[in-house]
């Protein structure tokens, strides 16, 4: 029988604004290097960071819940001028956060 993947919990946020700034910079770098730099990438990174910061200010520490919040709220974003969509952004945020925690995101490890 397979075992469920345990949840990943971020440490409580001491400074959500600083976390948001870090995420916005890292996500923008990822967006610009994954395909091509686009002006809309700045808006995408800014919006995802705003969602993340608000969730953290409200006390959300569960990575899965943060990812779902980003997917849901980014659905209202106009991605028509981008290669990306809400799922790609939420997954990128997850990967960046896992990397920052020193967790290997490959192969469920």
N, C-alpha and C positions, 0 to 999 in steps of 0.2 A: 504494500500500500504506500502511496506517495504521502509525503509529509507537507503540510502547508508551509509556505515561506513566512518566517516570522516578520512582524512589522519592524520597520526601521524608524527609530525615534531620534529626532534631532535634540541636542541639548537645549534647555530653555534659552530663549533669546535674551541676551543682556543689552543688545543695541540693535533693534530691528532696522533702523535707518542705515546703519553701517552695513548690515547684512544685505539690505536692498541695493545699496550702492555697489557692493562687491558683485552681487548677482547681475545687476544691470551691465556692468563692465565685462564680466566673464561671458554672459550670454551674447552680448554684442560681438565680442571677439569670435565666439563660436559661430554665430550667424554669418559674419563676414568671411570666415575662412572655410565654412562648409560648402558654400556655393560661390557667390560673388557678393562683394559689398554693395548694398543697396541702401538708399536713404530710409526706406521703410523699416529697415532693421533696427534703427535707433528707436522708433516708435514701438516696435514689438518688444524690444528689450526693456524699455521704460514701462510699458503696460504690465508685462509679466512681473517685473520687480515690484510694482505697486501692489499687485495682487498678493505676491509673496509677503511683502512687508505687512500689509493689513492682516493677513492670516496669522503671521507671527505675533503681531501686536495683540491679537485676540487670544493668544495662547496656544495656537496650533503647533504641535511639535511632530506629529505623525507625517512622515514623508508621503505616504499614499494619499492621505487627505489633502495635503498641499498640492500634489499633482492633480488630483481630481478638481480641486478648486480652480487651478490654472486652466485646465481643459474647459470647464464650464464657463468661466468668465471670459476666456479668450474667444469663445464662440461668437461673441458680439463684435470682435475686432474684424476689420475689413482686410482680409489677406489677399485681395484681388491683385495687388501689386507686388506680391511676394511668392517665392517658391515654397514657403512654409505654410503650415496650418497649426491649429491649436494643439493637436496631439504631438507634433514634432517639437513644439516649443515646450510643452510640459515634460516630454521625455528628456529634452536637453537640460532643462532645469534639474530634473532628477539626477541625471548623470553628473552634472556639475556639483551638486550637493553631495552625492556619494563620493566623488573624487575628493572633495574637500574634507570628508570624514575619513579618508583613507580606505574606503570600502571598494573592493574590485567589483565592477558592475558586470563583468563577463561571466557568462555561464551559471548565473545564480549563486555565485560564491560570495 
